[in-house]
Amino acid sequence: MTTDNYQKYTEYNHTLRAWFVAFGIGGLALFVTNPAITPNLYKINALDCTTNLLLIGVFLQILMAFVNKVTNWYIYRGEVIDSPNFKDDLRYKLSASINKLFILDIVADIMTGGAFCWAIYNILNAYSKVVVIACPP
């Protein structure tokens, strides 16, 4: 992979994480500020589930950002700042191993996407109840 490809990857990764976090917070704000949706989420027994799904998605993205930050700091420290002896340190070795596990990012993104899709389904289902209640046949 060229440096240019890696820069593009990091840009897309940053953008995706920002959208996930913004969407999760926005989803919560949507039904907190819409007085008609919240009671309907409650009526269909989906209020707690939807809230938890949005919070889980946001938590996963923040957790992965934190893990990536910490592991990359120790790798940077071993490569640039400290003496070569730091590369023998457990923190460097563990960080280098974790940093190679791209699957962690993918799993977190898939879980976040799944949680958000489920939450969207619940919100739309509750919204459709609002429409049906507001516009009887």
N, C-alpha and C positions, 0 to 999 in steps of 0.2 A: 504494500500500500504506500502510495506516495504521501509526502507531507501535505500536499494539496487535498488529497482524499481525506486524510485525517482531520484537516481543518474543516472540511465540509461536514464530516461526521460529527465533530464536536458542536458545530453550529446547529445542525439538525437536532442533535441530542438536547442541547440547551433549549431550543425552541419547543420541542415536544414536551419536555418537562415543564416549561413555563405555561404552555397551553393546558396541560393536565392539571396543574395546581390552580390556575385561573378558572378552569372549567369546574373543578370540584368546589371551590369557594363560591363561584357564580351560581352553581346548582343549589347550594345551600341558601344563598341569598334569594334565589328565585322563589322558593316556596316559603321562606320566612317573610318576604315582603309581599307575597300575593296571598291575601287573607282567604281567598276562596280555595286555593289548592291545599293548604295545610290541613283544614278539617277533612277534606276528601282523602288525603293520604292517611289520615287517622281512621276514617271510616272503612277504608279498604285494608286496614291493618298493615300499612306500608310506611308509616311515618318514621318509626325507629329504624326499620331496615334501610330506607332510602338515605336517612341521615348517616347511618353507619357506613353504607356503601360509599358515599361521597367522602366521608372522613378517611376511610380506609385507602381510597385511591390517592388522596392528598398525602396521607402518611407514608404510603409506599414511595411516592416520588420524592418526598423530603428525605426519607431514609436513604434512598439510593443516591441522592445528591450528596448527603453527608458521607456515605461510604466512599463514593468516588473522590470526594474532597480529601478525606483522610488518607486513603491509599495513595493518591497522586502526590500528596505532600511528602509522604515518606519516600516515595520513589524519587521525587525531585531532590529531597534532602540527600539521598544516597548518591545521586548522579551529579549534583552540582555543588551543594553547600558543604557537606561534611567530607571527611577523609574517606578514602576507599574502605576503611575498616567498617564503616556504617553498613556497607553492603552485606556484612556477615551478621548484622543485628537481626534478631527475630522480627522486629517491626518492619524492616525493609523486605525481608523474605516473604513474610505473610502478606504484606501490601502488594508485592509483585505478583504473588499467586492469585490473590483476589482480583487484581486488576486484569488478569488474563481471562477471568471468568465472565465473558460477555453474556453468557446465559443468564446471569443474575439481572442484568439490565433488561433483557428481553422478557424474562418471567415477570418482573415487576411491571413492565409496560403492558403486557398481556393481562395481568391481573387487574391493573388499573383500568384498562379499556373495558374489561368484562364488568367490573364493579360499576363503572360509569354507564355502560349500556343498560344494565339492570336498573340503575337509579333513574335513567331517562325513561325507561319503560314504565316504571312506577309513577313518575311525574306526569308523563303523557296520559297514563291511565287515569290518574286523579284529575287531570285537566279535562279529559273527555267526560268525566262525571260532572264537572263544572258546566261544560257546554250543554250536556244533556239536561242538567237541572235548570240552567239558565234559559234554555230554548226548548221547552217541551213540544212534542209533536202536535 
